[in-house]
Amino acid sequence: MHIARSIPFFALATLTACLSLPQVARTPGATVQQMLSGASVVGALADGTSYCEFHDPGGLVVGRDTEVYAGTWRMNGDSICYTYTGEATDCQFVQINSTRAVFVDMLGGATLSQGNIVPGNVCS
């Protein structure tokens, strides 16, 4: 009897531990949408590679790092999701402070890229 009663507790404790992911700081999605729509982000990827990426208000994204690329972007709650040509969709959180944007991994909070938000398309 003691084993049967402890199994639900163990299962609940395990589930709780799995759901206890770190809280990743993020800017609300509506603010991210407003700040990035029609603007470029000029900065660096986590590996130091320079990049420039324009967020068209219609949902297209065009950019360049070591090469020119294109895809789409959309907000999904507080996360921004990118789908680049030939790649799976990738969602991340954004931390915006004034005109500085830091894109972070949704689970661990690791910085993926960061840069300055500049009005218009300065990437072409």
Phi, psi and chi 1 to 4 in degrees:
 res  aa     phi    psi   chi1   chi2   chi3   chi4
   1 MET       -  -38.4  -77.9  -82.4 -160.3      -
   2 HIS   -65.1  -36.0  -65.4  -68.0      -      -
   3 ILE   -66.3  -45.5  -67.0  173.5      -      -
   4 ALA   -60.7  -37.5      -      -      -      -
   5 ARG   -74.8  -28.0  -71.4 -175.3 -177.2 -170.2
   6 SER   -81.0  -21.7   67.2      -      -      -
   7 ILE   -62.2  -49.2  -70.6  173.9      -      -
   8 PRO   -60.1  -39.2  -25.7   34.5      -      -
   9 PHE   -62.5  -44.8  174.4   76.5      -      -
  10 PHE   -61.1  -44.2  176.1   75.0      -      -
  11 ALA   -62.8  -42.5      -      -      -      -
  12 LEU   -66.0  -41.9 -179.7   59.7      -      -
  13 ALA   -63.6  -41.0      -      -      -      -
  14 THR   -65.8  -44.7  -57.7      -      -      -
  15 LEU   -61.6  -43.0  179.3   60.1      -      -
  16 THR   -61.6  -42.0  -57.6      -      -      -
  17 ALA   -63.6  -40.0      -      -      -      -
  18 CYS   -67.9  -31.5  -70.3      -      -      -
  19 LEU   -85.6   -6.1  -64.7  176.6      -      -
  20 SER   -86.8   61.0  -63.0      -      -      -
  21 LEU   -79.3  153.1  -62.3  173.0      -      -
  22 PRO   -63.8  145.3   18.0  -25.6      -      -
  23 GLN   -78.6  120.9  -71.8  -66.1  -40.2      -
  24 VAL   -97.5  124.7  177.2      -      -      -
  25 ALA   -61.5  139.9      -      -      -      -
  26 ARG  -155.9  154.5   58.8 -174.6  168.3 -101.4
  27 THR   -87.7  140.2  -60.9      -      -      -
  28 PRO   -54.8  143.5  -24.8   34.1      -      -
  29 GLY   -55.3  -39.4      -      -      -      -
  30 ALA   -62.4  -37.4      -      -      -      -
  31 THR   -69.8  -42.0  -58.0      -      -      -
  32 VAL   -59.5  -47.3  174.0      -      -      -
  33 GLN   -56.1  -48.1  172.8   90.0   29.1      -
  34 GLN   -64.1  -43.0  179.2 -176.8   14.2      -
  35 MET   -72.6  -36.6  -66.8  -68.3  -65.6      -
  36 LEU   -92.4  -25.0  -65.7 -175.7      -      -
  37 SER   -64.2  118.1 -174.4      -      -      -
  38 GLY    80.5   16.3      -      -      -      -
  39 ALA  -128.1  163.2      -      -      -      -
  40 SER  -109.1  151.0  -60.9      -      -      -
  41 VAL  -113.4  121.6  176.9      -      -      -
  42 VAL  -114.9  117.8 -178.6      -      -      -
  43 GLY  -171.7 -142.1      -      -      -      -
  44 ALA  -139.3  144.3      -      -      -      -
  45 LEU   -75.0  169.5  -57.5  172.8      -      -
  46 ALA   -57.9  -30.2      -      -      -      -
  47 ASP   -84.8    2.9   68.1    2.6      -      -
  48 GLY    95.4   -7.5      -      -      -      -
  49 THR   -66.3  129.2  -57.5      -      -      -
  50 SER   -71.0  145.4  -64.5      -      -      -
  51 TYR  -148.6  161.1   81.4  102.1      -      -
  52 CYS  -140.3  132.0 -175.3      -      -      -
  53 GLU  -140.9  123.7 -164.0  165.8   72.5      -
  54 PHE   -99.0  131.0  173.4   64.8      -      -
  55 HIS  -103.9   94.3  -63.9   78.6      -      -
  56 ASP   -64.1  138.2 -178.1   82.1      -      -
  57 PRO   -57.3  -24.3  -22.4   31.3      -      -
  58 GLY   -81.5   -0.6      -      -      -      -
  59 GLY   103.4   -0.9      -      -      -      -
  60 LEU   -85.7  150.0  -62.4  176.3      -      -
  61 VAL  -131.3  132.0   62.4      -      -      -
  62 VAL  -129.8  141.6  -68.5      -      -      -
  63 GLY  -156.5 -178.9      -      -      -      -
  64 ARG  -151.4  139.1   61.0  177.9  161.8   75.7
  65 ASP  -131.2 -102.2   47.9   24.8      -      -
  66 THR   -80.7  -12.5   57.1      -      -      -
  67 GLU  -152.6  168.2   58.3 -172.4   39.7      -
  68 VAL   -82.9  140.4  175.0      -      -      -
  69 TYR  -143.7  166.0   58.0   88.0      -      -
  70 ALA  -147.6  163.7      -      -      -      -
  71 GLY   177.8 -151.1      -      -      -      -
  72 THR  -131.6  159.5   59.3      -      -      -
  73 TRP  -137.7  149.7   72.0  -76.1      -      -
  74 ARG  -156.8  156.6   65.6  178.9  171.1   80.0
  75 MET   -92.6  141.2  -64.4  -54.5  -58.5      -
  76 ASN  -131.3   88.3 -177.7   20.0      -      -
  77 GLY    67.3 -123.0      -      -      -      -
  78 ASP   -93.7    3.7  -73.8  -19.2      -      -
  79 SER  -106.6  151.7   65.6      -      -      -
  80 ILE  -105.1  133.8 -171.5  166.6      -      -
  81 CYS  -117.7  128.9  -61.8      -      -      -
  82 TYR  -112.7  139.6  -66.5   98.8      -      -
  83 THR  -127.9  106.8  -54.1      -      -      -
  84 TYR   -92.5  151.2  -60.8  106.1      -      -
  85 THR   -50.6  122.3  -55.2      -      -      -
  86 GLY    80.3    7.2      -      -      -      -
  87 GLU  -126.1  159.7  -64.3 -177.2   21.3      -
  88 ALA   -73.5  156.2      -      -      -      -
  89 THR   -64.7  137.5  -61.0      -      -      -
  90 ASP  -127.1  122.5  176.8   42.3      -      -
  91 CYS  -109.9  145.9  -61.5      -      -      -
  92 GLN  -152.4  164.6   48.6 -155.6 -110.7      -
  93 PHE   -94.2  157.1  -70.2  133.7      -      -
  94 VAL  -123.5  135.8 -174.4      -      -      -
  95 GLN  -111.4  113.6  -59.7  165.1  -14.9      -
  96 ILE  -109.8  129.5  -64.3  178.3      -      -
  97 ASN  -130.5  105.5 -176.2    1.7      -      -
  98 SER    62.0 -111.7 -175.2      -      -      -
  99 THR  -110.5   19.0   59.0      -      -      -
 100 ARG  -106.2  129.5 -171.9   77.4  179.1  158.3
 101 ALA  -119.1  132.1      -      -      -      -
 102 VAL  -120.3  122.1  178.6      -      -      -
 103 PHE   -96.7  125.4  -63.3   80.8      -      -
 104 VAL  -126.6  151.3  -62.4      -      -      -
 105 ASP   -62.0  133.7  177.0   77.0      -      -
 106 MET   -68.7  -27.4  -69.5  173.2   46.3      -
 107 LEU   -88.9  -50.2  -65.4  177.8      -      -
 108 GLY  -104.3  -15.2      -      -      -      -
 109 GLY    83.5    9.5      -      -      -      -
 110 ALA   -66.4  140.8      -      -      -      -
 111 THR   -70.8  126.0  -61.3      -      -      -
 112 LEU   -96.7  -37.9  -56.8  170.5      -      -
 113 SER  -164.9  165.9   64.6      -      -      -
 114 GLN  -157.2  154.3   55.9 -174.1  -46.9      -
 115 GLY  -176.4 -179.2      -      -      -      -
 116 ASN   -95.3  138.7  -65.9  -45.4      -      -
 117 ILE   -86.8  123.6  -57.2  169.8      -      -
 118 VAL  -123.7  128.9 -179.8      -      -      -
 119 PRO   -59.9  142.0  -20.0   30.4      -      -
 120 GLY    80.2 -176.2      -      -      -      -
 121 ASN   -97.3  100.4 -175.4   -3.6      -      -
 122 VAL  -103.4    9.7  -61.4      -      -      -
 123 CYS   -92.2  -11.0  -58.9      -      -      -
 124 SER   -85.7      -  -19.3      -      -      -
